[in-house]
Amino acid sequence: MIWNSVSDTFTYKANVNINHSYTKRDVLSQIARIYDPVGLLGPVISKAKILMQQLWLLKLDWYEILPPDISQQWENFIKTLPDLEKIKIPRCFLETNAIRVILHGFADASSKGYGAVIYFQTVPINEESNCRLLCSKSRVAPTKFMTIPRLERSACLLLSKLTHKVISALKMQIESVQLWSDSTIALAWINTPPNLLKTFVSNRVSQIQQLTKDFQWKHIPSECNPADLISRGLDVKALAANDLWWKGPDFQNLTASTPNSLPVSSFVTDEFITNCKSVVKQRDSLTLEEYGKAEIFLINHFQARYFAPEIACLKKGSSVSQSSKLKFLNPFIDKDGCSKVGGRISYSNVSCNQKHPIILPAGNKLVKLVFQYYHKRDFHEGQQALLNTVRLKYWPLGGRSMARKVVHECVEFFKNKPVMANQIMGDLPPERVAPSSPFQNAGLDLCGPFLIQYKGQRKGTYQKVYVVIFVCMATKAVHIDFVSDLTADAIIATLKRFFARRGKSSILFSDTLKKNSGKNYQNMVKFTVFSGSYGTP
């Protein structure tokens, strides 16, 4: 590989020793002389690798003469290597006045090998876009038999790793990254959750999804795929005259079948055939993700059926008409295409469905099934409770009438005949109802401890205190004091202060006195001369 500093281009020079007898050592030595670090001669290197793999399968010795047919193939190949000098590749691939930069990656596989190639597309101002070959990678197919779809998936994994390395090396702003493959099965695998696939495929698909989660996978016809040249190999003369390899396909006229518009029937048919052939089925129940996708599909279907004018207005960015039933709901369309209720609580801590419930049309089978599901799940709750539960996720129009209908049609609900229970309370004690002076009959209780800090202290240590609350039984007046501990002396001190300000009580109810039983309690009774009672009425 040579850099011409005058023309700023890369050229190649190959020294070829032509004779009529070759060994495996000669073949490997000649292949190693072709220095191509970024894969600009990918199809040529790929063809040499495929030929070398054939020699390994024949189990020839290093100095053993090659069979005549393979020797002839090798001689025809190396005779074209001097034509590498005619190939001139521009070193600079970035236009100075480019306003957009797009990275395109292609993957393809055949029974002989697979590979990936990346192109760099720049769009200058008021000019046609320019596409340049950036790099490529090639691999020979494993000697163990592997189906073409699995080889295509391996090519997609190779492309994912190569794209990740290229983006890390470029360190520049790229508008979009588009990855292409001509295998519909491989694309369906990439857009499928890995847990639904077999282990071999699942492990590689999960790697692809992780590496290309921010990129776009698209479908391309085989005749427009430049990676097809790597998978089959080319000699130097054919490669030099191949514009598809050096410039890539015509992206302006290329009609890509993206995964969104890709027919699902190919993957579904493949799964159906696999299950029919296999004695043990791959799965016998739907996953939570599949349930979620089915739910979104049904919601989108019914909303498009009943709210078609409103959805059309929302997609255009305008508000719904004044005659619409949704005009008071401030609707919008989320990322899944569902119409949801707007509002002013987007920054609240509740779930997304509670912030913006999904709007459901009134009086159809889907809404009734939703109400019946929540009614059975919550053990046949009542009408208002059912409506509140449904509104945690959905906002059905006419929801109250639907909740009433579902509850009235429920046999289990009317069999149980739920009646709201009313507790019959006992009579109030005379101290609560008889007129008396404030705090003549009072209640006492304590709460705490609380940590306080007295002003003026240098160290600022904290001390425990307990709050004492006195409540008048008749007037509900409240007196608040505090004590430093729960000893009998502290209780007596707070009683002194209370009686000094409010007057001595005739009866004082408290469950705190029970803790100061025995001698301490007797001292308090002698001091206060009141009738102490345990418990609070």
SVG drawing of the C-alpha trace seen along z (x, -y; Angstrom):
<svg xmlns="http://www.w3.org/2000/svg" viewBox="-78 -33 87 68">
<polyline fill="none" stroke="black" stroke-width="0.4" points="0.0,0.0 1.5,-3.3 0.5,-6.9 1.0,-9.3 1.6,-12.7 1.2,-14.6 -2.2,-13.3 -3.1,-12.4 -4.3,-8.9 -3.6,-5.4 -2.2,-2.8 -1.1,0.8 1.9,2.7 2.2,6.4 5.3,8.5 4.2,11.7 6.3,14.8 4.7,16.8 5.6,20.5 3.7,23.6 3.9,25.3 2.8,23.9 2.6,25.0 0.4,24.0 3.3,22.1 3.6,20.1 -0.2,19.3 -0.1,18.0 3.1,16.0 1.5,14.2 -1.7,13.5 0.3,12.0 2.1,9.6 -1.1,7.8 -1.2,5.1 -4.8,3.8 -5.4,2.6 -8.8,1.0 -10.2,3.5 -10.3,1.3 -9.6,4.5 -12.1,6.6 -13.4,8.7 -9.9,9.6 -8.8,10.6 -12.0,12.5 -11.4,14.6 -7.8,15.4 -9.2,16.5 -11.7,18.8 -9.0,20.4 -6.8,20.8 -9.7,22.5 -10.0,25.1 -6.3,25.9 -6.8,26.5 -9.8,28.8 -7.5,30.9 -5.1,31.3 -2.1,30.6 1.4,30.3 3.2,26.9 5.6,28.0 3.2,30.3 2.4,29.3 -1.2,28.1 -3.6,30.2 -3.8,29.0 -7.3,27.5 -6.5,25.4 -3.1,24.5 -4.7,23.2 -7.2,21.1 -4.4,19.6 -2.3,18.8 -5.2,17.1 -5.7,15.1 -2.1,13.9 -1.8,12.9 -4.3,10.1 -2.5,8.8 -0.2,6.4 -3.3,4.6 -3.5,3.3 -1.2,0.5 -4.0,-0.9 -6.3,-1.4 -6.1,-4.9 -8.2,-5.6 -8.6,-9.2 -7.3,-9.5 -9.7,-12.3 -13.3,-11.2 -14.8,-14.3 -16.0,-17.3 -15.0,-20.7 -18.5,-22.2 -20.5,-19.3 -23.6,-20.1 -24.7,-16.5 -22.8,-13.3 -24.4,-9.9 -22.8,-6.5 -24.0,-3.5 -23.2,0.1 -23.9,3.2 -23.8,6.9 -24.1,10.0 -23.3,13.7 -23.0,16.7 -22.1,20.3 -18.4,19.4 -18.1,16.4 -19.6,13.2 -18.5,9.6 -19.4,6.0 -18.6,2.8 -19.1,-0.9 -19.5,-4.0 -19.2,-7.6 -21.8,-9.9 -21.5,-13.6 -24.1,-16.1 -22.5,-19.5 -24.5,-22.7 -26.4,-22.9 -24.5,-19.9 -25.1,-16.2 -24.2,-13.9 -20.8,-12.2 -20.3,-8.6 -16.9,-7.1 -15.7,-3.6 -14.5,-3.8 -13.6,-0.2 -14.6,3.4 -14.2,6.7 -14.5,10.3 -14.7,13.7 -14.8,17.2 -17.8,19.4 -17.2,22.0 -16.3,25.5 -19.2,26.8 -22.4,26.4 -24.5,23.3 -27.6,22.1 -27.6,19.0 -29.9,17.0 -27.5,17.7 -24.5,16.6 -26.5,13.5 -27.0,12.8 -23.2,13.3 -22.6,10.7 -24.9,8.3 -23.0,8.9 -19.7,8.2 -21.2,5.0 -22.4,3.9 -19.0,4.3 -17.2,2.6 -19.7,-0.3 -19.1,-0.8 -15.3,-0.9 -15.6,-3.3 -17.8,-5.8 -15.4,-5.6 -12.4,-6.3 -14.0,-9.1 -15.0,-11.3 -17.2,-13.6 -20.8,-14.5 -22.7,-12.0 -26.4,-12.8 -27.5,-9.2 -26.2,-5.7 -28.1,-3.3 -27.3,0.4 -28.5,2.5 -29.0,6.2 -30.7,8.2 -31.9,10.9 -35.5,10.4 -35.0,13.3 -32.0,11.6 -33.8,8.3 -36.8,10.0 -34.4,11.6 -32.8,8.2 -36.3,6.7 -37.4,9.6 -36.8,9.8 -33.9,12.2 -35.9,14.3 -38.1,15.5 -35.3,17.0 -33.1,20.0 -29.9,19.7 -27.5,19.5 -29.4,16.9 -30.5,15.1 -26.9,14.4 -25.9,12.8 -29.1,10.9 -28.7,9.4 -25.2,8.2 -26.5,6.6 -29.3,4.9 -27.0,3.5 -24.4,2.2 -27.0,0.7 -29.8,-0.4 -29.4,-4.0 -29.1,-3.0 -31.6,-2.1 -31.7,1.3 -33.1,1.4 -33.6,3.9 -31.8,3.6 -32.1,5.7 -29.3,8.2 -28.2,6.6 -27.7,3.3 -25.7,4.7 -22.0,4.0 -21.3,6.5 -22.3,9.3 -19.0,8.7 -17.1,9.6 -19.2,12.7 -18.3,14.2 -14.9,12.6 -13.6,10.9 -10.3,10.7 -8.5,7.4 -9.7,6.6 -13.4,7.1 -13.0,5.0 -11.2,2.1 -14.1,1.7 -16.9,2.2 -18.5,-1.2 -20.8,0.5 -17.9,1.3 -16.1,-2.1 -19.1,-4.4 -21.8,-2.3 -25.4,-2.1 -27.5,-5.0 -29.0,-6.1 -31.4,-8.7 -33.2,-6.1 -32.8,-3.3 -36.2,-2.2 -35.5,-0.8 -37.9,1.6 -37.4,0.5 -38.2,2.8 -41.5,0.9 -42.8,1.6 -41.1,5.1 -43.7,7.8 -44.0,9.6 -45.2,12.7 -41.7,13.8 -40.7,14.2 -44.1,15.5 -44.0,18.1 -40.5,19.1 -41.6,19.6 -44.7,21.5 -42.6,23.9 -40.1,24.4 -42.8,25.3 -44.4,27.7 -41.1,29.5 -40.1,29.7 -41.6,32.2 -41.0,29.8 -42.5,26.4 -40.4,23.4 -43.0,21.7 -46.5,22.5 -47.6,19.2 -47.3,15.5 -44.8,13.3 -45.6,10.0 -43.9,8.1 -46.2,9.8 -49.2,9.0 -48.1,5.4 -47.7,5.2 -51.1,6.8 -52.7,4.3 -51.1,1.4 -52.2,2.8 -55.9,3.1 -55.9,-0.4 -54.5,-1.9 -57.0,0.0 -60.0,-1.2 -58.8,-4.7 -58.2,-4.9 -61.7,-3.6 -63.6,-6.0 -61.2,-9.0 -59.9,-9.3 -60.6,-13.0 -59.0,-13.9 -55.9,-11.7 -55.5,-13.4 -55.6,-16.8 -53.1,-15.8 -50.7,-14.4 -50.8,-17.7 -49.9,-19.6 -53.3,-21.3 -55.9,-21.0 -59.1,-19.0 -62.3,-20.6 -64.7,-22.3 -67.4,-19.7 -65.2,-16.8 -65.8,-14.8 -62.1,-15.0 -61.9,-18.8 -61.9,-19.1 -59.3,-16.3 -56.4,-18.2 -55.4,-15.0 -51.9,-14.2 -50.3,-11.2 -47.5,-9.4 -44.5,-7.5 -46.7,-4.3 -49.3,-6.2 -51.9,-6.1 -54.1,-9.1 -53.8,-10.2 -55.3,-12.7 -53.2,-15.9 -53.1,-17.9 -50.9,-19.8 -49.4,-17.0 -46.6,-15.9 -44.0,-16.6 -45.8,-14.6 -44.3,-11.4 -47.2,-9.1 -46.9,-6.7 -47.1,-7.8 -50.5,-6.2 -51.9,-8.0 -50.5,-11.3 -51.9,-10.8 -54.5,-7.9 -55.2,-6.3 -58.4,-7.5 -60.9,-4.8 -64.1,-5.2 -67.5,-4.8 -69.7,-1.7 -67.6,0.9 -66.5,4.4 -62.9,3.5 -64.0,1.1 -66.4,3.6 -63.6,6.2 -61.3,3.8 -63.9,3.1 -64.7,6.8 -61.1,7.6 -60.5,5.1 -63.8,6.1 -62.8,9.7 -59.2,8.9 -60.3,6.8 -62.8,9.4 -66.0,7.9 -65.7,4.3 -68.4,1.8 -69.2,-0.7 -67.3,-3.8 -64.2,-1.7 -64.2,0.0 -64.3,-3.3 -61.4,-4.7 -59.4,-1.6 -59.8,-1.7 -59.0,-5.4 -55.5,-4.7 -54.6,-3.6 -57.4,-4.4 -59.9,-7.3 -63.0,-5.7 -65.7,-8.0 -68.9,-7.2 -67.0,-5.3 -69.5,-5.7 -72.3,-4.1 -70.0,-1.3 -69.0,-0.6 -72.7,-0.6 -73.5,1.9 -70.6,4.2 -71.5,4.3 -75.2,4.9 -74.4,7.8 -72.1,9.4 -73.8,12.4 -71.1,12.9 -71.6,9.3 -75.3,9.7 -74.9,13.1 -72.7,11.6 -74.9,8.5 -72.2,6.4 -73.7,3.9 -71.6,1.1 -71.2,2.0 -72.0,-0.8 -70.4,-0.5 -72.8,-1.1 -71.0,-3.2 -71.5,-3.1 -72.7,-5.9 -70.3,-8.6 -69.3,-8.8 -70.9,-11.5 -67.6,-13.5 -68.0,-14.1 -71.6,-15.2 -72.2,-16.8 -71.5,-20.6 -68.6,-21.5 -65.9,-24.2 -62.8,-24.0 -60.5,-21.2 -62.7,-19.9 -62.6,-16.6 -59.5,-16.3 -57.4,-13.8 -53.6,-13.6 -51.1,-12.1 -47.5,-12.4 -45.7,-12.2 -42.0,-12.2 -39.2,-12.3 -38.1,-15.4 -34.5,-16.7 -34.1,-20.4 -31.2,-22.7 -31.2,-25.6 -30.1,-29.0 -26.8,-30.3 -25.1,-27.0 -21.6,-26.9 -21.4,-23.2 -25.0,-23.1 -25.8,-19.7 -29.3,-18.3 -31.5,-17.2 -34.6,-15.0 -38.0,-16.4 -41.5,-15.0 -44.7,-17.0 -47.5,-16.8 -51.0,-17.4 -54.1,-18.1 -57.5,-18.1 -60.8,-19.2 -63.4,-16.5 -66.3,-18.9 -65.0,-21.9 -62.1,-20.3 -59.7,-23.0 -56.1,-22.0 -53.2,-22.8 -49.6,-21.9 -46.5,-21.6 -43.3,-19.6 -41.2,-17.5 -37.6,-16.4 -38.2,-12.7 -41.0,-10.3 -40.3,-10.0 -43.0,-10.5 -41.3,-13.7 -41.5,-15.2 -45.2,-14.3 -45.9,-15.9 -44.0,-19.0 -46.1,-19.4 -49.3,-18.7 -48.3,-21.5 -47.9,-23.9 -51.2,-22.8 -53.3,-23.0 -51.7,-26.4 -52.9,-27.8 -56.1,-25.9 -57.3,-24.8 -57.4,-21.4 -59.2,-18.7 -61.8,-16.4 -61.1,-13.5 -57.9,-13.1 -57.9,-10.3 -54.5,-9.0 -52.8,-5.9 -49.5,-7.4 -50.3,-6.9 -50.3,-3.2 -46.5,-3.3 -46.1,-5.1 -47.9,-2.5 -47.1,-1.6 -45.6,-4.1 -45.0,-6.8 -48.7,-6.6 -49.8,-6.9 -47.6,-10.0 -49.2,-11.6 -52.7,-10.9 -51.8,-12.3 -50.4,-15.4 -53.1,-16.1 -56.1,-14.8 -57.9,-13.8 -59.5,-10.6 -56.9,-9.1 -58.4,-6.8 -56.5,-4.5 -57.4,-4.8 -59.0,-7.6 -62.8,-7.5"/>
</svg>
